[in-house]
Amino acid sequence: MPYASRLFTPLFIVALVVTLFMAFDPQPPHLPIDSLGDKFAHSLAFVTLTVLATLAFPRVKRWRLFEHLSFLGAMIEVVQATPSLHRDCDWRDWVADTIAIAVTTLALRAIGLRRA
């Protein structure tokens, strides 16, 4: 495993755990970005996950990372539909996630970031 991948894989895992905690906690902590709106928080989380996944898994095709991360966003919304979580399931959150993943993937490709 290349050195950079070994560095970015744990960072990706930490970002994933934080994202899942914030998505599934019935009363997530308030953050300064809350004033920017829910869609901004979703976009920021999935931009971060996309950048870290691209660096952590340089051999995985970008369309595959896009697919998996978009699926993750959809599954977060499905789990949030669970009544005991007291969270809102909104398909527009998944759309925001997917747009953030797509834009980030295209931007990383445009700047030539292909391998860690």
Steps between C-alpha positions, in 0.01 A plus 500: 500500500650838404601724787237765425223239492606377842467858624165577338323172572474565877396860428226374272382256768492777763303727263259215426444429869442870574257524208307195617493623859365837394242330277375245753525680833147601608637828636824579316718774647449850366778623275587845365405384148141432612414860413591427136228238467456126486589466131831679561584253779416209271709643219796568727492146640489339155762733349730395785418131458555520123840668529617258768363194317677607180829532690452192717400267217697613195448174309121510523336652195342837559157391376510217755581744783220724373260206502592381849495845657165584340363169627630591847307827482184315398538247782549778753162639395339155524633451854389850597145394412509275808249655743712430810781722367274806492678620184362623170532290186521735201579384149636849428779432750604201288488719190724757674740221597511365146553842342784570746662166412465565125635856513789398723585203278501721191706769677758245616522365148536850357793584728658166420475339842499136404725317739612555854 
